[in-house]
């Protein structure tokens, strides 16, 4: 019987059983997309990442990333967790790698001393301001909870909508499954720190404990909203997952020129939790 080797790691944390769990499936070149989707549903984690041979000489390795419900072009915590694990296992020798994924060729720098990796996202994008009222209603909040600036959709390969509210409101929001890819946050300007909850029901995950792609998108939103400088490099961090008993810490940077974000990174620790083998699922399409 053909078997697949896998590992489970916790990402954006230095303590086991916190952060965002990730399943990594190795040598996945012979799997069809529907088989990968079946495996992701079996693990039932926020994301499962599959490691494949690259299709271009510029790439170190290629990945496909699945939630329990869909495939993603890019995601932050799988990118960080996979890079650190491949290096720890000796499957990647260098600490500067290029990951090929649906969002393109993305550079990752691995710190093998501290067990961290830094991912540079794709081209930043930001959309026009939105009315906060429908978003507030979708998560059980009111106009009194809104802080502003205006919500916008922003991202670096995977866009999210960013809704700024009071810190107390972040803790008591009620996900209703009515809005997808929504990051509800409170921004502490003095500390350059955000308290965040990210809702992704359409991906089969009601709430995510640590979301690297949204963390980079937050930097784009912060620059577009005038909360971070429009020129130069700014650093910030995100605390996420405490309401799910999965506290996570994401370290981020955003580079801007002329009032627009041009590059973003996210980094964090990776802790190994489990390893094993699983059977190859039949075609289930």
PyMOL commands that set and color helices and strands:
alter all, ss='L'
color gray80, all
select helices_A, chain A and resi 33-43+76-88+132-138+143-145+167-172+201-203+212-224+242-244
alter helices_A, ss='H'
color red, helices_A
select strands_A, chain A and resi 3-11+20-25+47-52+61-66+71-72+96-101+104-111+116-120+125-126+152-155+160-164+182-188+193-200+205-208+232-240+248-257+260-279
alter strands_A, ss='S'
color yellow, strands_A
deselect
rebuild
show_as cartoon
